[in-house]
Amino acid sequence: MEADSIYKSYGKKKVLKGISFTAPEGKCTGFIGANGCGKSTLFAILAGVEKADGGIVSLHGKQIDRRARELSAAIGYIPQENALMEDLAVKDNLALYRSLCPGKVENEYVEKLCERFSVQSFEKEKVSRLSGGMKKRVSIVCALLHRPEILIMDEPSTALDLIFKEELESFIREFTGEGGSVLLSSHDEKEIRQCDKLYAIKDGVAKEIQYESWRDFF
Amino acid sequence: MRAGGTFFRLEMKRYAKAVPIVFLESILFGIMILVFGIFASKYVYGEQATGKIKVGIVSMEDEKLSGMLVDFVSSMDSMKESCSFEMMDEAAAYEGLKNGSIYAAVILPEGLIDGIMNGQNIPAKVVFGTSHSRMETDVFRELAKAGGRLLATAQAGIYAADELCVLSEHGDWIGETEDYLNRAYLQYALNRDRVFDAVEVQATGNYSLLQYYCSALLLVFLSFIGLTLAGFSNGTRTAVCRIMETKGFARGWQLFLDVFAYTMIFTLSGMVPAVLFLQGTAQKTGFTIMSFSGIAGTLMVLFAMGLLIRLLVMITGSHTAGLGVSFLVLLILMIGSGLFIPQAFLPPIAERVGNYLPYRFFHEMLLKSIC
C-alpha cells in the first residue's frame, strides 16, 4: 500500500499536510506521533472511512478510490474506538460483519478466530457490558472475518492485558509471515519495536525513521 | 442485500430489547405527569374542579314562591348543566362563601316575586366568594346575567301587551293576555327545544368529551413511548456505520432500514398499550378496538406516528438535547392539533394551522376507526 501527499483539514485546522509513505507486503509498518498528530485520521483515510482533501492511495501500484470494493475487500480496519453495536451481543456483531463480507465465510474460520482471541466465552454477552480489552478482541475478530490482506490497526493493544498483547504480537508476526501487511499506530514501545518500518508523524507530515532514533525525531 | 437483511434484523432486535425499559420509563413519566396534573388542577381550581358551580339561595320571603323561582331558573338548560342551587339561610350562605363550599349566594329580597309581576323589579343581591378561581365566578355571573335578560325580555313583552290593551280600550283583556303570554313565553322562548332543532354542537366534534380525551391521552402516551424508543437509535455516524459504508452498504440504505425497523417495533409494541387502554375504557367510551377497522386503523396510526417521531429524531439527533428538542416539537404539534384543548378553543390562526398538523390526522383517524 502506498500513499502520496495526503491532505486533510478540519475547518481551519490542517491535520495532514501531504503525508506520503509505503507499506510493503509482508511487513509491519508502524506510525508513531504525539496525541492528536493525525495518526487516526490517516488510518481512517486509508480505510476509506474518511475522505482526504487531496492525495492518492495506491494498492499494488494501482490508484484506488476510497469507495472501491477492492479497497474494502483488501483492508481490515480496527479503529481506536471500537466499531461495534454496543446494544447487541457479540455474536450479533459477528453476524453483521459476516454479512458484510463479499464471499461466504465458513463457520470453522469464524470459530477459529474466536478461539484465537478467546471471544467464544463471551459471545452471548452484550457488547456494552464488556471490558475495553474484550471489546478490542471482538473488533479484531470482526476486522479479520473477510480475510483481508492489509490490516490497519489504530492503537490495537490499548486496553489489552499482557497475555493478549503477546497474542496480538504473535498474530501480527503470523499475518505478515503469510504475506499480509500490517499498518499500526501505537504508543507501546514493544509494539513499535516489532515494526519492520517506522514512520513518525509530526506537524502533519510523515518521516521514515529508525526505531533507535525515535526520541531524536521528537 | 444479505447485509441489509442482517442489519434490519439486528436493528429490530435492538429496538425490541429496549421496549421493556421504554415502557417502564413511559409509565413512570405518565404517573409523574398525572400526579402533577392532579395537584396543579387542585391548586388552580380547588376541590370541585370538575363539579357544578354551587350556589346558595337565601329567601327573605315566602319560601314556596321563591322555591318555584329557583326551580324555574335552575331548569334552564344553561343553568342545570353548570349550576346547582341550594336553599339556605343568610348565615349559612355567608359561612359557605367563607369556607368555599359555595361559589355564590343569591339573596332574594322581600317582595321579589310581586316585583316581577308588577314591574317594580326589586333586584336580588348576588354575593361571590373569594376562595374560588375567577373562572367559575365569571361563568356564574354570565349565567345570572343571561337569566336576567331572558326574564326582562319576557316582562317587556307582557307589559307592552298590557299597555296595548289599555290603549285600545280593552283593559279587561289584560288578565287573559298575560296568562296567554306567560304560557307562550315559557313554551316557546324558554323551552329552546321547540324553537331549535335538537342538534348538539360540541368542541370535540362528533365525539363525546370522554372519547375525545381518552384517545388524545393514548396518542400522547404513545408519542412518549415513541420518543423514548427513538432515543435508542444510533444514528449513522458511528464507527460501525462508517465501516459498513466502506463495504458498500450506503448510508441512505442504513438510515432507511433503521427507520423501518424502529417504526415496525414501535407499531407492534405500541399496539399492546393501545389495545389494553382502548379495551379497558370501552365500556365508558364505547370504543370498539376489537374489530377489523379498529385494529387496522390503530396500526396505521401507530405506523405513521412512529415514522414521524423517528424522522424528527433523525433531524434533531438522539442525544439528550436532540430528544429535548423533539419533545418540544411534538408538544407543539400536539397542542396545535387539539390533543390537550379542542381546536375550537384555540386562536383562529392556530385552529386553521392545526387542521394540517399530523396529529390532527392521527387523532381523527384513530377516533374514526374505533368509534
Interface residues (C-beta under 8 A of the other chain):
Chain A: A47 G48 V49 R66 R67 R69 L71 S72 Y77 P79 E81 N82 A83 L84 M85 D87 L88 D92 N93 A95 L96 R98 S99 L100
Chain B: R2 A3 G5 T6 F7 L10 K13 R14 K17 A18 F232 N234 T238 A239 V240 R242 I243 M244 E245 T246 K247 G248 F249
